[in-house]
Amino acid sequence: MLHVAVVGSGPSGVYAAQSLVQQDRVPGVRVDVLDRLPCPYGLVRYGVAPDHEKIKSLQGSLRTVLEHDRVRFLGGVEIGPGGLPPGRLLGLYHAVVYCVGAAADRRLGVPGEDLPGSHSATEFVSWYSAHPDVLTDGFEQDGFVRGVESAVVIGVGNVAVDVARILARGVTELLPTDMPDAALGVLAGSRVREVHMVGRRGPSQARFTTKELRELGSLPDTEVLVDPAELALDPAYADPSGLPAANRRNVEVLRGWAERPARGLPRRIHLRFFLRPVALTAGATGRVAGTRFERTLPDGRGGVTGSGRYEDIPAQLVLRSVGYRGVPLEGLPFDPDRGTVPHAVGRVLRDGAPSPGEYVAGWIKRGPTGVIGTNRPCAKETVQSLLDDAPELVRKDLAEDPLAGLRAAGLRPVEWPGWLAIERAEAELGRSLGRGVVKIPDWAGLRRAARGAER
């Protein structure tokens, strides 16, 4: 019987597990889905904005896979530094599929980037999504937005749209979500009135989806402002007919906003284009006080060039959302240029040759590209490679149930009943606050809740 470990319980990991147990080439495959956190679902739980209930409902389909009788969820299992080395993990299973995502944010590389009040968008998302690392990684405990009236979001992808939308949301719309109570309380007292979302290229090259973009225009008491002159700098703006359908729809939405007169609503989201950040500036207290941008111009080859003209946008909060990078996992090979594990059709390559029993799927395989659904064919491709190799893989004798091996290594995995106990504790926390389900935001609280399954 083939026993496989999948490291990571986000969409790519769960889709890999699903492909393994639903195929009929190798019957009876058993899969352990391991995660560093005691909670499953990865970025669906900790990356999707709390007001996006439709996307968050994907947890239901992921849950069905994790409740399969040949799939076992084992949370709280650290692989790599401070945990179980990959080599030792492979000794417990016939094969291991790494689906660990891309954990590092790209940096701007400009002066002032590390000023207080300057953060990655991921840090902000993790804070309002109750990721337990927020309370242990030294992030600001002032709740990001205290004392902030103007914020700059650098980037024009879906994450940038998410954080801009949350900054402009009122507490009434956030109250029904599972946002942790501390974050909700801070956002309820927010004085943010101006949000600037800024891209270095033009509207036809923005990475957000039209659905996400349109949501900005439906926020109560908030208007979206677009400068027609900036849109006109884009060669494709006058005639977008040659653009891909999604980009063309984005341009049309932006055109509609640019042609609409300002309404003087309390909150404003400014969508800016052809501005490249060159420095973050500090105020008298040493915190960030603004961002200096250089006006860019199309270079005729799909890129931009500097114009030598500059603009300062005041802001007491700057969030960068300019992409992600994979990080090395000690014990696995790593390509620092691509930010991925070297592979051939999902098979991990060591010194250019496939490493028996080691595979990758998701962002650590292909880089941080695509949407949630992109992970399904990516995982399926890797699983096909694994199944092709299965006749050789099953020749390895496993000493014992891998769970016993994990415990012998000093780990204390959170099994599915422990996760269900966390769910019950979050429902009870919400009831005690007069809300729906509310996430537990700290490691101690999650571990304490998981232990409820043992009583």
N, C-alpha and C positions, 0 to 999 in steps of 0.2 A: 504494500500500500504506500503510495506517494504522500509524504507529509511535507508541506510547504509553509514557510514563514513569509508573511507579507509585512514589511516594516512601514507603517504609516496607514492610518485609518481614514484618510480623506478620500475624495472621489476616486483618484487613481488607484489607491490601495484596495478599496472596496470593489471597484470594477475588476481588478485583477483577481480577487477572491471569487467574484461571481463567475468570471470566465472559467476558472479552474473547476468549480463544483458543478457547473452546468454543462460542461462538455462531456462527450461519451468516448473519447479516444482512450483515456486512461481512467477506468472506473474507480470510484471509491476514494478519490483524492480528498485529503483532509488539509484544512488551512487554518493556521493561527495568524490572526491579524494583530500585530503588535503596535503599540503607540506609546510615546514618551508620556503623554498626558493620560489621566485616568478616564477621560471622556473621548468618545469616538467622533468621527465626521470631519476632523481637520478644519479646513477653511470654511466649510459650510456652517460650522458652529462658530468659529472664531474669526472669520473674514467677511462673511456676508453681512451687510448692514442690518441692524435689528428691525428696521421698518420695511424690509424686503421679505415679507412673509411668504410670498409665492416661491421664491428661490430657497428660502430656509426650509420649506416643506419638502425639499428633496431629501431631507433627513429620513423621511418615511421610507423611501425606496432603498436608501442605504441600510436602514435598520433591518429591512426584510432579508438582505444578504447576510448581515451579521447574526441574524437569528436562525440561519440555516443549520440543520443538524450536523453538518460536517465543517462548519466554520466556528471558530472560537475567538472571541475578543479578549485580548490580554493587554490592559492598559497599565500605565505606570512603569513601563519597561524601557529603560534608557539603553540605546545601542551606541557604542563609541565611547569617548572620554567620560569617565565617571560611571560608566555602565558596563555592559557586556561587549567585548570586542567582536567585530564582524566575524573573525575567524572562529571564535568559540561558538558564536551563534550558528554558523554553518555546520559545526560539528553536531548540533542537535537536530538538524533537519536534512532532508534530501536536497532541498533547494531553498534559497532566500531571494525574494523580490523586494528591492528597495524602492519605496515610493515616498521619499522624504521631502519632496518639494524644493523650493528655492527660498531659503530662509533669510537672506541678507538683502537689504535695500541698497539700490544704487545711490551713490552720493553725487552732489552737485560739483564738488571740487572747487568751491569758491570761498574767498575770505569771509569769515563770520558765520560759516555754516554751523559751528558748534556753540553759538551763543545760546544762553538760556532763552527759551521761547521758540527755538528752531528744532523741529522734530521731523522724523519720517512720518509719512501718512500711516504706515503700518503701526507705529507706536500709538497713534491716536485711535486707530481702529481697534487695536488690542485693548486699549483702555475702555472704550465704550462697549466692547464685546466681552469684557470680563475675562480676558486671558490671564491665567494665574501668574505668568511671568512678569506682568506689569508691576506687581507689588514687590518683586525681588530683583528687578534689573535696574533700579535707580531712576526710573522715570519720575517726572515731576509729580508730586503729590498734591499740587494745587489745582489739579483738574484741568490743565491746559488752557481753559478759556477765561479763568478769573482775571478781571481787569482788561480783557481784550475787547476792543470795539471794531478793529479791522484785522482781517486775516488774509493771508496770501497762500493759495494752494498752487504749487508749481507742478504742472502736468495736466494733460487733457485726455486721460483715460478714464475707465469706469471707476477705479478707486478714487481718483480725484473728484469725480462727480459725487461719489458716495460721501466723502468727507465734507464737501461743500454743502451738500444737502443736509447732513446732520448738523452742521454749524448754523444753518438757517432755519432748522426745524423749531417749532414751538413745543413746549412740554406736553401740550394736550395730545399732539400726534405721537409723541414718544412714550407716553404713559402706558399704552396697551402692549408695548414690546417687552422682550425679556432683558432689556438693558439693566445692568446692575444699579442698585438704588443710589449708590454714591455718585456715579456718573450722571444719572438722571437728575439728581439734586443740583449738581453743578451746572448742567446745561439749562435747568429751569431758571437759574439766576443769571444766565448768560446775557451780556450786553453787546454781543457781536451784532453789528448792523451792516457792515460791509464785508463781503467775501469776494476776493479777486482770484479767479482761476485762470492761470496763465500758461500759454504754450509758446515754444520757440519757433514753431512752424505755423502753417496756415490752417484754416478750418477744414479744407478738403483732406488734410492728413491727420486730423484728430483721431484718437483711438477709442473714444467712447462709442457705445451703441446708441442708436437713435432713441430706443425706449428709455434708457437711463437719462439721456439728454432732455427728453420731453418732460420727465418728472420734475426737473428744476422749474419749469414753467407752471407747474400746478401747485406749488407750495403756497399755503395761505400767507397773506400779508407780505409777500416777497415778490419782487420783480427782477427779471433777468435783463441786463443791459448789455448790448453788443454794439461796438463801434463800426458803422458801415465802412469807414475809411480803412480800417484794419482788414475787414473782409475783402475789400476791393484789391488789396495787395496780392491776394491769391490768384494766380493765373486761371485756375479752374472755377473761380467764383462766378464770373460773368456767364460762363456756359458750362455747367456741371454735367452735361449729358454724357461725357466720356468717362465719368467716374464710376467705380463700382457702386452698386445700388445703395449699400449702407452709407457710404461717404456722401453720395448724392442726397440722400434723405437728411443727413446731418446738415448739409449746406442749406437745404430748403428751410429747415427749422430755424437755423441761425438767421437766415434772410428775413423770415417772418418777425423775429424779435427785433432785428435791426431797424425794420421799417415801422415798428410800433412806437408811438410816443411814450415817454416816461410817464408813470402814473403817480409817483411820489409816495410809494408804499414804505412802511417802516424799515424793511430789510431789502438789501440789494445784492444780487450776485452779478458781478462783472465778468464776462467771458472775454479774455484778452488773447491776442494772437501776435505772432512775429515779435516776441520779446524774449530775450535770453538773459537769465540771471547772471550777474557778474560779481555781486557782493551782497552780503547781508550787513546792515548797519546797526550799531548799538545806540541806545539812548543813554540818558544820564545815569540810570540805575545799572547799566551794564547788560540789560536784557535787549533782545532784538527790538528794533524800532521801525525797521523798514527793509525793503529790498530794492537794490538798484538793478535795472534791466538795460540791456542794449537793444535798440531797435534792430531787427534783422530784416533781410530782404531775400526773396527767392533767388537762387543762383542758377535757375534754368535746368538743373539736373536732379531735382527732387529734394535738394537740401537748401540751406540758407547761408547767408554771409552777413557779417557785421556791417552796420552802417556808420558807426562812429557817433551815433546820437543816443542819448541815455534818458531814462525816466526813472524816478524814484516813486515807489508806492509805499505809503506809510502802513505799518502793520505791527501789531504786538504779538502775533503768532504767525509762524511760517511753517507750512507742512510741505515736504517734498514728496512727490509721487511720480518718480521718473523711472520706475522699473525695479526689477528684482534680480538677484543672482543666487545661484546655488553656492553652497559652502562645502568645503571638504569634510568628509566623514572619515575620521581616523581609521585606517585599516582598509579603505577602499581607494582605488586609483582616482585621480581627479584631473580634469583639464581646466586649468585656471583661465585660459582665454575664453572658453565657452561657458564656464561655470557649470559643467555637467560631468557625469561619470562617463568615461569612454566606453562605448558599447558597439556591438554589431547586432542589429535587429533585436535589441534588448539584452543581449548577452554581455556581461561585464568583460571588458578587455584588460588583461594585465600584461604589460609589455607586448601589446599588439595581438595577443592570443586570447581566445575565450577562456574565462575562468570557470571550471566546472561547478555548476550549482548556484552561480551568482548572476542576478538579473536586475534590471532597472526598468521603471515605468514612471510616467508623469514628468513633471518639470525637471527632475534631476536627470532624466533621460534626454529630453528634447529642448530644455530651456524653458523660461517662463513665457510661453506662448499659448494662445487659444483660450477657450472658455471651458466651463466645467465639463460640457459634453465632449470636448476634444480628448479628454482622458479615457473615454471608453475604447475607441479604436486603438489608441496608444497602448493601453493595458492588454487588449486582446492580441495585438501583434507580439508583445513580449511573452504572453502565455503560450502562444503557438510555438515560439522558440523553445520554451521550457518543455512543452509536451513532446516536441521532436526529440529532445534530449532525455526524456523520461526513462527509456529502456536502460540507459547507462546510469542515470541518477539513482534508480531504485536498487541498484546492486550494493549501495552502501548500507551497512547494517547500523541501525540506530540503537543506542544503548538502552534507552528508556523513553517514556513519555516526555516530550520536550518540556512540558510544564514542570516536571520534577527536576529536569536539568536547570531550568531557569531559577527555581527555588534553591537548588543546591549552590547556585552562583551568588546567592544572597539577595535575589530579587523577590519582591512580593507583588506579583501581578494582580491588578484589579480585574476580576472576571466580570462577565455580563451581569450577574446579580448585583455586583458592586456598582456598576453604572446605573442600573435600575434604581438602586438606593439613592444615588445622586439625583436622578430625575425626581424621585419622590421628595427629597429634601428641598429641591428648587421650587417644586410646586407648593410645598408648605411655606417656604420663605415668601413666595408671592402672596399667598393667602394672608399671611401675617402682616403684609404691607398694604393689603387691600388692592392688589394687582393680580395679573395672571402669573404665569411662571416667571421667576426672576433668577438669573444665573448667580451661582456662587462664584465670587471673583478671586479666591485665594487658594493656594495649595493646601493649607491646613484645613480649611473648610471642606474642600473636595475630599481629602483623605478621610476626614472625620465622617462625612456623609457616606462614603463608600464602605466604611467599617460597619455602618448600620446593617448591611446585608449579612454580617456575621452574627448578629444578635438574634 
